[in-house]
Amino acid sequence: MEPRVSHPPTRQPSPGAQAPARDPRPYQIAVLSGLLLYGLFVLRFDVTVPRVAVTLGAGLAAQALWTRLARLPRFDSSSALISALSLCLLLRTSSLAVAALASCLAVSSKFLVRWRGKHVFNPSNLALVVLLALPVRAWVSPGQWGSLATFAFLLACAGGLVVHRALRSDVTYAFLAAYAGLLAWRTITLGDPWSIPLHQMESGALVLFAFFMISDPRTTPDSRLGRIVFGVAVAALAHFITFRMFRTNGLLWALAALSPTVPLLDRLVPGPRFVWRPLVPPSHPSPKGVSDETLVISVSRDPLGAAARP
């Protein structure tokens, strides 16, 4: 019996294609779950265990339904869990039906609102702004963690970017730098004490937004320059909505308003498309009908913006 010799794959990833060495989503799920448990049993968040169960269950059920309708080869719960956990941390409602609707909207948007294989909107962000716009009893609770929990959450999120190399830290840092700079500029202009912008930056909602919403690899521009421009633009619009239009939840509205500009940035400044998993060898082709939720073949963009062949 001849020994089996393993040959390297003849097909390599597209030049510049980006994929993390390890899938960072399990780490993100662990961080969000830990914060939710801490909020439920220590900080006494204004959310009940049944609402958490309904939110998580509805998200997983919607993911399972769309997996069946799209005829995907496997059920992937990671993305649905991240969206549902984010909704548990931010969304507040007294209705179980509204909580379930939020998760269904978030997960369904990944399959229904797409452009060239990418999500147009961050799922949890879209669900939140839709519910805020509808005449339902739903609101967002941004300041509920306290400074100690916010700092610990910040360290955990920043550590996740370093450990897992999520390849989208540039948009997070660009957004945070621009937003902090605008707050500092406003403080200097108005002559306010520096405790005000420092308190505004000590927001768990801001950390959650910066590390889990605006940094979503499936909804950010492909190129580094595009991501930096996008992060700065979201910070500027959020600052304008909050301090010029005097509207609450400026971060959420700004991201939802600017997310449709990502395809334009991808066309003007093309870059490598992000994939969650490494390249599949040619002897194991992806099954027909696989969407980007389980896609493992990396793709890149040509200068005209069209998807290149694997």
Salt bridges, closest charged atoms under 4 A:
ASP23 OD2 - ARG25 NH2 2.78
ASP76 OD2 - ARG25 NH1 3.44
ASP76 OD2 - ARG277 NH2 3.43
ASP170 OD2 - ARG224 NE 3.05
ASP170 OD2 - ARG227 NH2 2.84
ASP222 OD1 - LYS118 NZ 3.16
ASP222 OD2 - ARG273 NE 3.44
ASP222 OD2 - ARG301 NH1 3.08
ASP266 OD2 - LYS118 NZ 3.00
ASP266 OD2 - ARG301 NH1 3.99
ASP292 OD1 - ARG114 NH2 2.33
ASP292 OD2 - HIS119 NE2 3.51
ASP292 OD2 - ARG218 NH2 2.77
GLU293 OE1 - LYS110 NZ 3.49
GLU293 OE2 - HIS119 NE2 2.77
